[in-house]
């Protein structure tokens, strides 16, 4: 079964913020490569979304609706809803993920337009 992947606006903004940070760090080529890796990882969810695992921070609070895959140090958090995949955020795994997720999950998700 092929799933439809939707990237919510927050996740798009995450990618842009990460890209800007890497560019400003003096590595525009690395920034482009990283965006390509994000896009490949997100697109790959069309075929095998179940391969991701439940983020441990969410499992601890008994939230099992979200999964994650990794690209380098970044965590792509998504949700499977029927035949649709919703990518909610892309977070730096070196940061306090529990606080970031709590902040995000309390906001209303926005689909990109």
Protein Blocks (a to p, Z undefined) as FASTA:
>chain_A
ZZdddddfklmmmmmmmmmmmmmnopaklmmmmmmmmmmmmmmmmmmmmlpccdfklmmn
opakbccddehjbccddddehjaccdfbdcdfkbcfklmmmmmmmpccdddZZ
